[in-house]
Amino acid sequence: MSVASPAVSFPTTTFSFSCQTQTATFGTASQKVKIGNPILGGVKLDINAQTPATDNWTDGAKNYSYKDSAGAGCTNGQMTISGGTFTQTAGANVPTYTMPGGAFTSTSPVTLLNNTSTTAWEAELTGYTLARRSCRAS
């Protein structure tokens, strides 16, 4: 079953003049990322905005940068992804993989999964932590 409009919701935060970090979960139990290696050539799954250099995340009428590391992400806003759980659902052998995560930039995506194995498998990815840092909206 596919999710028609997958979404990640961050909690509301009380206004502050100092930098704040909010976290949310990408890949919940009802919105798992399903992935497989049917052609036995390895799989790399990256996530990024459609236009990384100019896109922002939005919250209603407010726009936030998701890719600016200035001031440890607090000057204009930055989003990072970490953690994640790989649950194999099919295939006889356990594949070799990494789940590096990282911070978004204006040129580079964040890698959710990197697999170099030559064995067939299917899996579900869940439980990635998204963290956004910001102290102002534009």
C-alpha positions in Angstrom: 0.0 0.0 0.0 1.4 3.4 -0.9 0.9 6.6 1.1 -0.8 9.2 -1.2 0.6 12.2 0.6 3.5 11.3 3.0 4.1 14.0 5.6 6.4 14.8 8.5 5.0 16.9 11.3 7.1 19.0 13.7 5.7 20.0 17.1 4.7 23.6 17.8 7.3 25.6 19.6 7.1 28.6 21.9 8.6 31.8 20.3 12.2 32.4 21.4 15.0 34.8 20.3 17.5 32.0 20.7 18.1 29.1 18.3 15.7 26.2 18.7 15.9 22.6 17.5 12.7 20.6 16.8 12.6 16.9 15.9 10.2 14.7 14.1 10.1 11.2 12.8 10.4 10.3 9.1 9.3 6.7 8.3 6.6 6.1 10.9 4.9 2.7 11.3 2.1 3.9 8.9 4.5 5.6 6.4 7.4 3.2 5.9 9.8 3.6 3.1 9.9 0.3 1.1 13.1 -0.5 -0.8 14.7 -3.5 -2.5 17.6 -4.7 -4.6 16.0 -6.9 -7.3 18.7 -6.4 -9.9 21.6 -7.3 -7.5 23.5 -4.2 -8.2 23.3 -2.2 -5.0 21.0 0.5 -4.0 21.5 4.1 -2.9 18.6 6.1 -1.5 19.0 9.9 -1.3 16.5 12.5 -0.2 16.5 16.2 -1.2 14.4 19.1 -2.3 13.3 19.3 -5.9 15.4 22.5 -6.4 18.0 22.4 -3.6 19.6 25.8 -4.1 16.3 27.7 -3.8 13.7 25.6 -2.1 12.6 26.2 1.6 10.5 24.3 4.0 7.2 26.0 4.7 4.9 26.2 7.7 1.8 27.9 6.6 2.8 31.4 5.4 6.3 31.1 6.9 9.4 30.0 4.9 12.5 28.5 6.4 15.8 27.6 4.9 16.7 23.9 5.3 20.2 23.9 4.0 22.3 26.7 5.6 24.9 25.7 8.1 25.7 29.3 9.1 25.7 29.8 12.9 25.4 26.0 13.4 22.2 26.1 11.4 20.6 28.8 13.5 21.2 31.9 11.3 18.9 30.9 8.5 17.9 27.3 9.3 19.1 23.8 8.6 17.6 20.3 8.6 19.5 17.1 9.4 18.5 13.4 9.2 19.9 10.8 11.5 19.2 7.3 12.8 16.8 5.1 11.0 16.0 1.4 11.1 16.5 -1.2 8.4 14.1 -4.1 8.6 14.6 -6.8 6.0 11.3 -8.3 4.8 12.5 -10.6 2.0 15.7 -12.3 0.8 17.9 -15.1 2.2 21.0 -13.1 2.9 21.5 -10.0 5.1 22.8 -7.3 2.8 25.7 -5.0 3.6 24.5 -1.4 4.0 25.1 1.9 5.8 22.6 4.6 6.8 24.7 7.7 7.1 22.2 10.5 7.2 23.6 14.1 7.5 22.8 17.7 6.9 21.2 19.2 3.8 23.2 21.6 1.8 22.3 23.7 -1.3 24.1 21.1 -3.5 24.1 17.7 -1.8 21.3 15.4 -0.8 21.2 13.3 2.4 21.8 9.6 1.9 19.2 7.5 3.8 20.6 4.1 2.7 23.7 3.0 0.8 23.9 -0.7 -0.2 26.6 -2.3 -2.3 25.6 -6.0 -1.9 24.9 -8.2 -4.9 22.1 -10.2 -3.1 18.4 -9.8 -3.7 16.5 -8.3 -0.7 13.5 -6.2 0.2 13.3 -4.0 3.3 11.4 -1.2 5.2 13.1 1.9 6.5 11.6 3.6 9.5 12.5 5.8 12.4 14.7 8.5 10.9 15.0 11.6 13.1 14.6 14.9 11.3 15.9 17.9 13.2 15.4 21.4 12.1 17.2 24.4 13.6 16.1 27.9 13.2 15.5 31.1 15.0 13.7 33.3 12.5 11.1 33.0 9.8 10.8 35.0 6.6 
